[in-house]
Amino acid sequence: MARLLGVSVDAHDPDAQAAFWGDLLGRPTDGPVVRGGDEPGLELRFEPGATEKTQPNWMHLHLTSARPGDQERTVEHALGLGATHLDVGQTPDEGHVVLADPEGNELCMIEAGNRFLAGTGFLGELACDGTRAVGVFWSEALGWPLNWDQDEETSIQSPLGGTKVSWGGPPVAPKGGRRMRFRVAATESEVERLVALGARRQDPGVLADPDGNEFVVRPD
């Protein structure tokens, strides 16, 4: 099986972005890289080349709250690091808080008691724009079972637990905006299996999933 290593995100200042996210997540950093945590954690890698944001990112992070009051403390911590409040049309009765990191990337602080993200760890979810087909593709590619498959919405999680990866179903927004890509490790034979599952070869070391989202493959 391919192994999901983490996510790469284009940034204007990769080191500063890594410093923000490392502090917020409580994880070590190595230059522009935020190392994985213990749940098991996914690595965040910031790379130069960000464009100005013209639309929401196709992927954003959800941070969980273990106890009442944690959400408020996390929001306060993020704001102190340079995050800002963001209006994406959320209503006052919604429990989560939407912020933007210092470069405008969306993130959500989830309220305590959220059952879907119970037991995931602090970095609870990579919430993605995508079809059911792409959720099924990644379930088969990684060997992560579907833990949600309803009304075209899908979610997967490693059998070891940790961060969930979810896709919201149609309508899927047009491609554009800031580049964010999964990073996976795979052998050449595994790459062939990914292509058979519906991936398409792009540049060397880069494939695209059935929705056309590029992901980076490193040798395993």
N, CA and C of each residue as an Amber inpcrd file, in Angstrom:
protein
   660
   0.8270000  -1.1920000   0.0000000   0.0000000   0.0000000   0.0000000
   0.8740000   1.2600000   0.0000000   0.3610000   2.3140000  -0.6200000
   0.9960000   3.6200000  -0.4990000   0.8460000   4.1080000   0.9340000
   1.7540000   4.9720000   1.3710000   1.7020000   5.5360000   2.7260000
   1.5300000   7.0480000   2.6200000   0.5310000   7.5650000   3.3060000
   0.3320000   9.0070000   3.3360000   1.3020000   9.6150000   4.3310000
   2.2100000  10.4690000   3.8300000   3.2240000  11.1000000   4.6700000
   2.7340000  12.4180000   5.2490000   1.9620000  13.1500000   4.4770000
   1.4960000  14.4490000   4.9380000   1.0120000  15.2860000   3.7790000
   1.0990000  16.5920000   3.9570000   0.5780000  17.5470000   2.9980000
   1.6300000  18.6160000   2.7370000   1.7670000  19.0190000   1.4790000
   2.6110000  20.1690000   1.1520000   1.7130000  21.3390000   0.7830000
   2.1160000  22.5230000   1.2110000   1.3170000  23.7330000   1.0220000
   2.2320000  24.8290000   0.4950000   1.8380000  25.4820000  -0.5800000
   2.6040000  26.6210000  -1.0760000   2.4990000  27.7810000  -0.0910000
   3.5870000  28.5050000   0.0820000   3.6240000  29.5950000   1.0640000
   4.4840000  30.7360000   0.5550000   4.1700000  31.9500000   0.9900000
   5.0330000  33.0950000   0.7170000   6.2910000  33.0350000   1.5830000
   6.1350000  32.6070000   2.8360000   7.2510000  32.5040000   3.7740000
   7.1670000  31.1330000   4.4350000   7.7520000  30.0990000   3.8180000
   7.6060000  28.7340000   4.3270000   8.0570000  28.5630000   5.7680000
   9.1880000  29.1670000   6.1530000   9.6760000  28.9900000   7.5180000
   8.7220000  29.6110000   8.5310000   8.1770000  30.7810000   8.2180000
   7.2410000  31.4250000   9.1350000   5.9500000  30.6310000   9.2490000
   5.4910000  30.0780000   8.1460000   4.2860000  29.2560000   8.1990000
   4.5170000  28.0010000   9.0390000   5.6650000  27.3710000   8.8700000
   5.9820000  26.1920000   9.6780000   6.0670000  26.5590000  11.1520000
   6.6390000  27.7120000  11.4500000   6.7430000  28.1410000  12.8450000
   5.3540000  28.3430000  13.4500000   4.4370000  28.9560000  12.6890000
   3.0700000  29.1540000  13.1780000   2.4080000  27.8170000  13.4710000
   2.4450000  26.9200000  12.5000000   1.7420000  25.6500000  12.6510000
   2.4170000  24.7410000  13.6650000   3.7380000  24.7730000  13.7360000
   4.4210000  23.9770000  14.7470000   4.0430000  24.4070000  16.1470000
   4.0020000  25.7210000  16.3690000   3.6110000  26.2410000  17.6830000
   2.1600000  25.8970000  17.9740000   1.2750000  26.0960000  17.0160000
  -0.1410000  25.8380000  17.2280000  -0.4050000  24.3580000  17.5200000
   0.2510000  23.4730000  16.7880000   0.0370000  22.0350000  16.9660000
   0.8790000  21.4320000  18.0840000   1.8730000  22.1990000  18.5710000
   2.7650000  21.6570000  19.5830000   3.6880000  20.5880000  19.0430000
   4.1690000  20.8070000  17.8060000   5.0240000  19.8240000  17.1450000
   6.3760000  20.4450000  16.8060000   7.4190000  19.6190000  16.6990000
   8.7350000  20.1400000  16.3060000   8.7530000  20.5420000  14.8370000
   9.5970000  21.5130000  14.5230000   9.7630000  21.9530000  13.1470000
  11.2150000  21.7790000  12.7210000  11.3900000  21.6330000  11.4310000
  12.7190000  21.5490000  10.8290000  12.6890000  22.4330000   9.5980000
  13.0540000  23.7150000   9.7590000  12.9260000  24.6600000   8.6600000
  11.4630000  24.7950000   8.2800000  11.1280000  24.5140000   7.0150000
   9.7450000  24.6830000   6.5700000   8.8580000  23.4580000   6.8050000
   9.2930000  22.5270000   7.6180000   8.5650000  21.2700000   7.8290000
   8.1000000  21.1740000   9.2750000   6.8110000  20.8470000   9.4530000
   6.2660000  20.5280000  10.7670000   6.1740000  19.0140000  10.8460000
   6.9320000  18.4320000  11.7590000   6.9930000  16.9750000  11.8480000
   5.6760000  16.3880000  12.3340000   5.4850000  15.1110000  12.0240000
   4.2770000  14.4230000  12.4540000   4.2350000  14.2700000  13.9580000
   3.0250000  14.1430000  14.4710000   2.8450000  13.9280000  15.9100000
   2.7810000  12.4630000  16.2530000   2.1060000  12.1500000  17.3280000
   2.1130000  10.7920000  17.8520000   0.8040000  10.0530000  17.6640000
  -0.1400000  10.5630000  16.7760000  -1.4750000   9.9820000  16.8700000
  -1.9940000   9.0450000  15.7850000  -1.3740000   8.5350000  14.7690000
  -0.0980000   8.9650000  14.1910000  -0.2700000  10.2720000  13.4350000
   0.7800000  11.0600000  13.3980000   0.6580000  12.3980000  12.8550000
   1.0760000  12.4870000  11.4030000   0.5260000  13.4790000  10.7140000
   0.8760000  13.7620000   9.3390000   1.7690000  14.9900000   9.2890000
   2.7940000  14.9340000   8.4580000   3.7500000  16.0210000   8.3170000
   3.1450000  17.1440000   7.4770000   3.4220000  18.3860000   7.8630000
   3.0600000  19.5530000   7.0640000   4.3410000  20.1510000   6.4960000
   4.3980000  20.3050000   5.1850000   5.6040000  20.8180000   4.5190000
   5.2190000  22.0690000   3.7240000   5.8730000  23.1910000   4.0230000
   5.5670000  24.4530000   3.3520000   6.6390000  24.7390000   2.3040000
   6.1870000  25.0650000   1.0940000   7.0870000  25.2350000  -0.0370000
   6.8870000  26.6100000  -0.6580000   7.9510000  27.2240000  -1.1630000
   7.8120000  28.5590000  -1.7560000   6.9880000  28.5190000  -3.0380000
   6.3250000  29.6220000  -3.3150000   5.5920000  29.7260000  -4.5770000
   4.1210000  30.0170000  -4.4320000   3.6810000  30.5100000  -3.2870000
   2.2560000  30.7520000  -3.0980000   1.7600000  31.8770000  -3.9980000
   0.5520000  31.6880000  -4.5080000  -0.1510000  32.7470000  -5.2130000
  -1.0650000  33.4740000  -4.2290000  -1.5770000  34.6350000  -4.6360000
  -2.5690000  35.3100000  -3.8080000  -3.8610000  34.4960000  -3.8230000
  -4.5370000  34.4460000  -2.6910000  -5.7580000  33.6590000  -2.5980000
  -6.9050000  34.3490000  -3.3320000  -7.5420000  33.6080000  -4.2280000
  -8.7040000  34.1000000  -4.9560000  -9.9510000  33.3040000  -4.6420000
  -9.8120000  32.1770000  -3.9370000 -10.9340000  31.3210000  -3.5670000
 -10.4920000  30.4580000  -2.3950000 -11.4490000  29.8580000  -1.6850000
 -11.0570000  28.9790000  -0.5700000 -10.1780000  27.8330000  -1.0480000
  -9.2720000  27.4020000  -0.1650000  -8.4480000  26.2400000  -0.4750000
  -9.3280000  24.9960000  -0.6090000  -8.8620000  24.0350000  -1.3960000
  -9.6460000  22.8120000  -1.5570000  -9.4870000  21.8800000  -0.3490000
  -8.5800000  22.2170000   0.5450000  -8.3450000  21.4250000   1.7430000
  -8.0850000  22.3720000   2.9070000  -8.6200000  22.0410000   4.0810000
  -8.2760000  22.8040000   5.2830000  -8.2830000  21.8770000   6.4860000
  -7.7030000  22.3390000   7.5860000  -7.5010000  21.5000000   8.7650000
  -8.5460000  21.7970000   9.8260000  -8.9460000  20.7410000  10.5380000
  -9.8410000  20.8520000  11.6850000  -9.0750000  20.4410000  12.9400000
  -9.0300000  21.3360000  13.9210000  -8.3720000  21.0520000  15.1920000
  -9.4360000  20.7870000  16.2480000  -9.2320000  19.7660000  17.0570000
 -10.2600000  19.3130000  17.9850000 -10.0900000  19.9310000  19.3730000
 -11.1150000  19.7290000  20.1960000 -11.1270000  20.1920000  21.5870000
 -11.4870000  19.0080000  22.4700000 -10.5730000  18.6340000  23.3540000
 -10.8060000  17.4650000  24.1950000 -11.7900000  17.7660000  25.3200000
 -11.7710000  18.9940000  25.8340000 -12.5920000  19.3470000  26.9960000
 -13.2330000  20.7210000  26.7830000 -14.3470000  21.0020000  27.4910000
 -14.9180000  22.3450000  27.4220000 -13.8610000  23.3980000  27.7810000
 -13.8180000  24.4660000  27.0300000 -12.8270000  25.5140000  27.2290000
 -11.6200000  25.3780000  26.3370000 -11.3530000  24.1630000  25.8040000
 -10.1860000  23.9790000  24.9400000 -10.3180000  24.7780000  23.6450000
 -11.5250000  24.8190000  23.0870000 -11.7190000  25.5440000  21.8410000
 -11.3490000  27.0210000  22.0080000 -11.8390000  27.6300000  23.0790000
 -11.5310000  29.0450000  23.3210000 -10.0430000  29.2660000  23.5160000
  -9.3840000  28.3350000  24.2250000  -7.9420000  28.4810000  24.4520000
  -7.1670000  28.3230000  23.1440000  -7.5860000  27.3880000  22.2960000
  -6.8950000  27.1980000  21.0270000  -7.0870000  28.4040000  20.1150000
  -8.3010000  28.9490000  20.0750000  -8.5560000  30.1390000  19.2770000
  -7.6850000  31.2910000  19.7670000  -7.6280000  31.4880000  21.0640000
  -6.8090000  32.5690000  21.6280000  -5.3330000  32.3720000  21.2840000
  -4.8770000  31.1280000  21.3850000  -3.4800000  30.8330000  21.0520000
  -3.2070000  31.1530000  19.5810000  -4.0950000  30.7090000  18.6980000
  -3.9030000  30.9400000  17.2690000  -3.9060000  32.4280000  16.9430000
  -4.8230000  33.1770000  17.5390000  -4.8710000  34.6170000  17.2950000
  -3.5910000  35.2960000  17.7660000  -3.0550000  34.8310000  18.8930000
  -1.8130000  35.3820000  19.3980000  -0.6280000  35.1030000  18.4950000
  -0.7100000  34.0240000  17.7020000   0.3610000  33.6680000  16.7760000
   0.2260000  34.3610000  15.4290000  -0.9020000  35.0470000  15.2160000
  -1.0700000  35.7620000  13.9530000  -2.2600000  35.3430000  13.1230000
  -3.0760000  34.4020000  13.5930000  -4.2940000  34.0300000  12.8850000
  -5.3260000  35.1450000  13.0010000  -6.3440000  35.0970000  12.1540000
  -7.4310000  36.0710000  12.1800000  -8.7570000  35.3390000  12.0380000
  -9.8270000  35.9550000  12.5210000 -11.1620000  35.4000000  12.3170000
 -11.5310000  35.5020000  10.8400000 -12.3290000  34.5360000  10.3780000
 -12.6830000  34.4760000   8.9630000 -14.1670000  34.1760000   8.8220000
 -14.8470000  34.9340000   7.9950000 -16.2670000  34.7270000   7.7160000
 -16.4120000  33.9730000   6.3990000 -16.8690000  32.7180000   6.4890000
 -17.1110000  31.9220000   5.2910000 -18.5950000  31.6140000   5.1520000
 -19.4210000  32.4000000   5.8210000 -20.8530000  32.1920000   5.7680000
 -21.3970000  31.3230000   6.8800000 -20.5640000  31.0270000   7.8790000
 -21.0310000  30.2130000   8.9970000 -22.1060000  30.9680000   9.7820000
 -23.0290000  30.2250000  10.3700000 -24.1180000  30.8240000  11.1350000
 -23.7680000  30.8400000  12.6140000 -24.4090000  31.7240000  13.4010000
 -24.0720000  31.8390000  14.8260000 -24.2940000  30.5580000  15.6230000
 -25.2080000  29.6900000  15.1500000 -25.4940000  28.4770000  15.9170000
 -24.5170000  27.3410000  15.6140000 -23.5980000  27.5230000  14.6660000
 -22.6030000  26.4910000  14.3870000 -21.5460000  26.4970000  15.4920000
 -21.1300000  25.3120000  15.9040000 -20.2430000  25.2060000  17.0530000
 -18.7820000  25.4830000  16.7700000 -18.3530000  25.3550000  15.5080000
 -16.9330000  25.5350000  15.2180000 -16.6030000  27.0010000  14.9820000
 -15.3220000  27.3250000  15.1130000 -14.8200000  28.6710000  14.8750000
 -13.8830000  28.6250000  13.6730000 -14.1020000  29.5130000  12.7120000
 -13.2950000  29.5330000  11.4960000 -12.2600000  30.6470000  11.6030000
 -11.0070000  30.2820000  11.3620000  -9.9020000  31.2420000  11.3610000
  -9.1410000  31.1320000  10.0480000  -8.2490000  32.0720000   9.8360000
  -7.2660000  32.0010000   8.7480000  -5.8850000  32.1000000   9.3600000
  -4.9470000  31.3070000   8.8640000  -3.5780000  31.4020000   9.3590000
  -2.9400000  32.6730000   8.8100000  -1.6870000  32.9990000   9.1590000
  -1.1040000  34.2750000   8.7280000  -1.0540000  34.4970000   7.2190000
  -1.1660000  33.4430000   6.4210000  -1.1840000  33.6130000   4.9710000
  -2.5760000  33.3950000   4.3820000  -3.5960000  33.3570000   5.2440000
  -4.9700000  33.3070000   4.7560000  -5.5610000  31.9430000   4.5530000
  -4.8320000  30.8710000   4.9040000  -5.3570000  29.5230000   4.7430000
  -6.3890000  29.2240000   5.8290000  -7.5350000  28.7050000   5.4160000
  -8.6220000  28.4450000   6.3400000  -8.2800000  27.3010000   7.3020000
  -8.7710000  27.4140000   8.5390000  -8.7160000  26.3260000   9.5030000
  -9.9030000  26.4610000  10.4380000 -10.3530000  25.3410000  10.9730000
 -11.5220000  25.3330000  11.8520000 -11.1430000  24.7810000  13.2150000
 -11.6060000  25.4530000  14.2610000 -11.4670000  24.9820000  15.6280000
 -12.7900000  24.3140000  16.0150000 -12.7530000  23.0320000  16.2600000
 -13.9660000  22.2500000  16.5000000 -14.2870000  22.2370000  17.9840000
 -15.5570000  22.3220000  18.3020000 -16.0140000  22.3750000  19.6810000
 -15.8280000  21.0310000  20.3850000 -15.7240000  21.0690000  21.7090000
 -15.6560000  19.8480000  22.5100000 -16.9530000  19.0620000  22.3410000
 -16.8350000  17.7310000  22.3770000 -18.0030000  16.8740000  22.2660000
 -18.3610000  16.4850000  20.8500000 -17.5760000  16.9060000  19.8510000
 -17.8410000  16.5190000  18.4670000 -17.5960000  15.0140000  18.3180000
 -18.6530000  14.2650000  18.0410000 -18.5400000  12.8010000  18.0420000
 -17.7750000  12.2720000  16.8360000 -17.8920000  12.9400000  15.6990000
 -17.2240000  12.4370000  14.5030000 -15.7070000  12.4310000  14.6650000
 -15.1660000  13.4210000  15.3790000 -13.7160000  13.5210000  15.5310000
 -13.2310000  13.0140000  16.8880000 -14.0910000  12.3600000  17.6260000
 -13.6890000  11.8210000  18.9300000 -12.5470000  10.8240000  18.7560000
 -11.4840000  10.9840000  19.5320000 -10.3770000  10.0340000  19.5160000
  -9.3970000  10.2030000  18.3830000  -9.4970000  11.2810000  17.6110000
  -8.5820000  11.4470000  16.4770000  -7.2570000  12.0840000  16.8730000
  -7.1970000  12.7710000  17.9810000  -6.0470000  13.5940000  18.3050000
  -6.3300000  15.0440000  17.9560000  -5.3840000  15.9240000  18.2730000
  -5.5890000  17.3650000  18.1130000  -5.8280000  17.7550000  16.6600000
  -4.9880000  17.2700000  15.7380000  -5.2310000  17.4910000  14.3100000
  -6.2360000  16.4360000  13.8670000  -7.5130000  16.7950000  13.9620000
  -8.5570000  15.8010000  13.8110000  -8.8760000  15.4170000  12.3860000
  -8.7440000  16.3820000  11.4600000  -9.2770000  16.1030000  10.1240000
  -8.6200000  16.9850000   9.0730000  -8.3600000  16.3970000   7.9090000
  -8.1010000  17.1340000   6.6810000  -9.4200000  17.1290000   5.9290000
 -10.1010000  18.2480000   5.8910000 -11.3980000  18.3610000   5.2410000
 -11.1850000  18.8390000   3.8090000 -11.5890000  18.0240000   2.8420000
 -11.2640000  18.2660000   1.4390000 -12.5190000  18.4470000   0.6060000
 -12.3690000  19.1920000  -0.4480000 -13.3900000  19.3140000  -1.4750000
 -13.1970000  18.1500000  -2.4300000 -14.2290000  17.3260000  -2.6490000
 -14.0280000  16.1910000  -3.5400000 -15.2340000  15.2850000  -3.6300000
 -15.2230000  14.4500000  -4.6360000 -16.3180000  13.5350000  -4.9210000
 -16.1980000  12.2540000  -4.0990000 -17.2720000  11.4700000  -4.1150000
 -17.2150000  10.1540000  -3.4760000 -16.1470000   9.2810000  -4.1350000
 -16.0000000   9.3860000  -5.4570000 -15.0350000   8.5480000  -6.1660000
 -13.6170000   8.7540000  -5.6500000 -13.2580000   9.9950000  -5.3180000
 -11.9010000  10.2390000  -4.8460000 -11.7200000   9.7110000  -3.4290000
 -12.7770000   9.7500000  -2.6030000 -12.6820000   9.1410000  -1.2830000
 -12.4690000   7.6430000  -1.3660000 -13.1880000   6.9920000  -2.2730000
 -13.0190000   5.5530000  -2.4620000 -11.6220000   5.2490000  -3.0020000
 -11.1460000   6.0770000  -3.9300000  -9.7870000   5.8920000  -4.4650000
  -8.7590000   5.9030000  -3.3460000  -8.8040000   6.9230000  -2.4670000
  -7.7980000   7.0150000  -1.4180000  -7.9670000   5.9200000  -0.3690000
  -9.1630000   5.4660000  -0.1440000  -9.3590000   4.3350000   0.7620000
  -8.6270000   3.1040000   0.2390000  -8.7750000   2.8410000  -1.0570000
  -8.1210000   1.6840000  -1.6630000  -6.6180000   1.9030000  -1.8030000
  -6.2110000   3.1310000  -2.1150000  -4.7850000   3.4150000  -2.3110000
  -3.9910000   3.2420000  -1.0280000  -4.5580000   3.6990000   0.0980000
  -3.8340000   3.6900000   1.3780000  -4.1680000   2.4820000   2.2480000
  -5.2360000   1.7650000   1.9030000  -5.6840000   0.6840000   2.7770000
  -6.3260000   1.2110000   4.0520000  -6.8800000   2.4320000   3.9720000
  -7.5920000   3.0260000   5.1010000  -9.0760000   2.8250000   4.8810000
  -9.7810000   2.1930000   5.7980000 -11.2070000   1.9360000   5.5720000
 -12.0370000   3.2130000   5.5930000 -13.1280000   3.1720000   4.8650000
 -14.1100000   4.2490000   4.9270000 -14.8000000   4.2180000   6.2840000
 -14.7670000   5.3240000   7.0080000 -15.5210000   5.3980000   8.2610000
 -16.7730000   6.2570000   8.1060000 -16.9690000   6.8280000   6.9090000
 -18.1840000   7.5480000   6.5740000 -18.3880000   7.4630000   5.0730000
 -19.5920000   7.1050000   4.6570000 -19.9150000   7.0010000   3.2330000
 -21.4150000   7.2000000   3.1050000 -21.8240000   8.4740000   2.9810000
 -23.2420000   8.7970000   2.9990000 -23.4730000  10.0970000   2.2430000
 -24.5250000  10.1100000   1.4060000 -24.9050000  11.3160000   0.6660000
 -23.7240000  11.9070000  -0.1000000 -22.9150000  11.0280000  -0.7200000
 -21.7580000  11.4180000  -1.5250000 -20.5930000  11.9450000  -0.6980000
 -20.7400000  12.0190000   0.6240000 -19.6530000  12.4270000   1.5060000
 -18.9020000  11.1890000   1.9830000 -17.5660000  11.2740000   2.0280000
 -16.7570000  10.1370000   2.4560000 -15.6840000  10.5980000   3.4310000
 -15.2030000   9.6360000   4.2260000 -14.1060000   9.9020000   5.1540000
 -13.3430000   8.6060000   5.3700000 -12.0330000   8.7270000   5.5360000
 -11.1820000   7.5700000   5.8010000 -10.2840000   7.8760000   6.9900000
  -9.7700000   6.8070000   7.5940000  -8.8550000   6.9530000   8.7270000
  -7.9400000   5.7390000   8.7680000  -6.6930000   5.9600000   9.1200000
  -5.7480000   4.8600000   9.2710000  -6.2800000   3.8520000  10.2820000
  -6.0350000   2.5590000  10.0670000  -6.4020000   1.5620000  11.0770000
  -5.7220000   1.8080000  12.4230000  -4.6410000   2.5960000  12.4290000
  -3.9470000   2.9400000  13.6700000  -4.5690000   4.1350000  14.3650000
  -5.5740000   4.7540000  13.7400000  -6.2010000   5.9370000  14.3100000
  -5.5660000   7.2030000  13.7720000  -5.7750000   8.3020000  14.4670000
  -5.2040000   9.5790000  14.0700000  -6.1170000  10.3790000  13.1710000
  -5.5230000  11.2870000  12.4120000  -6.2470000  12.2480000  11.5990000
  -7.1300000  11.5660000  10.5540000  -8.3770000  12.0180000  10.4460000
  -9.2570000  11.5780000   9.3710000  -9.0560000  12.4620000   8.1470000
  -9.3010000  11.8790000   6.9750000  -9.3100000  12.6300000   5.7250000
 -10.7050000  12.4940000   5.1350000 -11.3530000  13.6280000   4.8640000
 -12.7500000  13.6120000   4.4590000 -12.9580000  14.4270000   3.1910000
 -13.9960000  14.0410000   2.4210000 -14.3660000  14.7400000   1.1910000
 -15.8520000  15.0700000   1.2680000 -16.1930000  16.3220000   0.9310000
 -17.5390000  16.8230000   1.1670000 -18.5630000  16.5190000   0.1050000
 -18.1510000  15.8870000  -1.0130000 -19.0970000  15.5730000  -2.0670000
 -19.4140000  16.7690000  -2.9510000 -20.2580000  16.5560000  -3.9740000
 -20.5960000  17.6400000  -4.8880000 -21.5010000  18.6810000  -4.2240000
 -21.4970000  19.9030000  -4.7760000 -20.7220000  20.3460000  -5.9430000
 -19.2670000  20.6030000  -5.5830000 -18.3780000  20.2390000  -6.4860000
 -16.9500000  20.4250000  -6.2810000 -16.5290000  21.7250000  -6.9590000
 -15.8300000  22.5750000  -6.2400000 -15.4340000  23.8750000  -6.7790000
 -14.4380000  23.7030000  -7.9260000 -14.4130000  24.6260000  -8.8680000
 -13.4210000  24.5730000  -9.9440000 -12.0030000  24.6280000  -9.3760000
 -11.0600000  24.0160000 -10.1010000  -9.6750000  24.0340000  -9.6710000
  -9.1290000  25.4600000  -9.7140000  -8.2630000  25.7530000  -8.7850000
  -7.6480000  27.0690000  -8.7510000  -7.2030000  27.3950000  -7.3490000
  -6.6150000  28.5570000  -7.1900000  -6.1860000  28.9560000  -5.8640000
  -4.8480000  28.3640000  -5.4880000  -4.5900000  28.3530000  -4.2090000
  -3.2810000  27.9560000  -3.6750000  -3.0710000  26.4480000  -3.7840000
  -1.8680000  26.0420000  -4.1250000  -1.5720000  24.6240000  -4.3120000
  -1.3550000  23.9370000  -2.9710000  -2.1080000  22.8600000  -2.7530000
  -1.9620000  22.0020000  -1.5770000  -2.0000000  20.5670000  -2.0920000
  -1.0230000  19.7630000  -1.7080000  -0.9160000  18.4260000  -2.2820000
  -0.6180000  17.3850000  -1.2050000  -1.2450000  16.2080000  -1.3340000
  -0.8480000  15.0810000  -0.5120000   0.5600000  14.6530000  -0.9070000
   1.2940000  14.1250000   0.0670000   2.5990000  13.5270000  -0.1820000
   2.5410000  12.0730000   0.2740000   2.8660000  11.1620000  -0.6360000
   2.7890000   9.7390000  -0.3070000   4.1090000   9.0630000  -0.6480000
   4.3570000   7.9510000   0.0080000   5.4970000   7.0870000  -0.3080000
   4.9570000   5.8280000  -0.9690000   5.5890000   5.4190000  -2.0710000
   5.1200000   4.2420000  -2.8000000   6.2500000   3.6600000  -3.6250000
   6.2730000   2.3510000  -3.7370000   7.1910000   1.6800000  -4.6420000
   6.6960000   1.8540000  -6.0690000   7.5500000   1.5090000  -7.0520000
   7.1300000   1.6470000  -8.4420000   5.9540000   0.7310000  -8.7560000
   5.9490000  -0.4630000  -8.1960000   4.8090000  -1.3520000  -8.4280000
   3.5450000  -0.7850000  -7.7960000   3.7040000  -0.1040000  -6.6710000
   2.5550000   0.5200000  -6.0380000   2.0490000   1.6910000  -6.8690000
   2.9670000   2.4280000  -7.5130000   2.5490000   3.4990000  -8.4080000
   1.6910000   2.9340000  -9.5370000   2.1060000   1.7870000 -10.0800000
   1.3100000   1.1510000 -11.1310000  -0.0830000   0.7960000 -10.6170000
  -0.1760000   0.3550000  -9.3680000  -1.4810000   0.0310000  -8.7920000
  -2.3270000   1.2900000  -8.6410000  -1.7010000   2.4100000  -8.2370000
  -2.4330000   3.6650000  -8.1170000  -3.0060000   4.0950000  -9.4680000
  -2.2270000   3.9150000 -10.5270000  -2.7050000   4.2480000 -11.8690000
  -3.8750000   3.3460000 -12.2470000  -3.7780000   2.0670000 -11.9010000
  -4.8710000   1.1430000 -12.1970000  -6.1380000   1.4960000 -11.4260000
  -5.9620000   2.1280000 -10.2490000  -7.1130000   2.5390000  -9.4520000
  -7.7640000   3.8210000  -9.9640000  -7.0750000   4.5080000 -10.8730000
  -7.6620000   5.7210000 -11.4330000  -6.7910000   6.9550000 -11.3840000
  -5.5680000   6.8410000 -10.8330000  -4.6530000   7.9860000 -10.8400000
  -4.0940000   8.2000000 -12.2390000  -3.6500000   9.4150000 -12.5080000
  -3.0420000   9.7470000 -13.7910000  -1.6430000  10.2900000 -13.5700000
  -0.7280000   9.8970000 -14.4180000   0.6370000  10.4010000 -14.3220000
   0.6760000  11.8540000 -14.8020000   1.3950000  12.6880000 -14.0480000
   1.5840000  14.0810000 -14.4150000   3.0770000  14.2920000 -14.6710000
   3.7330000  15.1460000 -13.9260000   5.1740000  15.3140000 -14.0170000
   5.8700000  14.1550000 -13.3200000   7.1930000  13.9910000 -13.5180000
   7.9040000  12.9470000 -12.7870000   7.7020000  13.0840000 -11.2790000
   7.2920000  11.9960000 -10.6460000   7.0670000  12.0180000  -9.2080000
   5.7560000  12.6460000  -8.7950000   4.9050000  12.9380000  -9.7630000
   3.6150000  13.5680000  -9.4590000   2.5100000  12.8160000 -10.1850000
   1.4750000  12.4580000  -9.4450000   0.2740000  11.8600000 -10.0120000
  -0.9060000  12.7720000  -9.7030000  -2.0530000  12.4660000 -10.3320000
  -3.2960000  13.1620000 -10.0140000  -4.3510000  12.1300000  -9.6830000
  -5.1490000  12.4090000  -8.6560000  -6.2060000  11.4890000  -8.2650000
  -7.3960000  11.6270000  -9.2190000  -8.4520000  10.8170000  -9.0690000
  -9.5690000  10.8770000 -10.0300000 -10.2710000  12.2260000 -10.1220000
 -10.1300000  13.0900000  -9.1180000 -10.6900000  14.4400000  -9.1920000
  -9.7380000  15.4360000  -9.8310000  -8.5310000  14.9850000 -10.1860000
  -7.5540000  15.8750000 -10.7930000  -6.6570000  16.5940000  -9.8170000
  -6.7010000  16.2170000  -8.5280000  -5.8200000  16.8280000  -7.5340000
  -4.4440000  16.1820000  -7.5960000  -3.4010000  16.9800000  -7.7930000
  -2.0490000  16.4430000  -7.8470000  -1.6000000  15.9610000  -6.4700000
  -0.8180000  14.8800000  -6.4640000  -0.1500000  14.4520000  -5.2350000
   1.2570000  13.9880000  -5.5910000   2.1660000  14.2110000  -4.6340000
   3.5810000  13.9340000  -4.8290000   3.8930000  12.5260000  -4.3240000
   4.6680000  11.7780000  -5.1090000   5.0470000  10.4100000  -4.7330000
   6.5580000  10.3620000  -4.5680000   7.0090000   9.8920000  -3.4330000
   8.4320000   9.6580000  -3.2230000   8.6620000   8.1550000  -3.1490000
   9.8550000   7.6850000  -3.5560000  10.1270000   6.2440000  -3.5040000
  10.0250000   5.7020000  -2.0730000   9.5480000   4.4910000  -1.9560000
   9.4100000   3.8440000  -0.6460000  10.3280000   2.6240000  -0.6100000
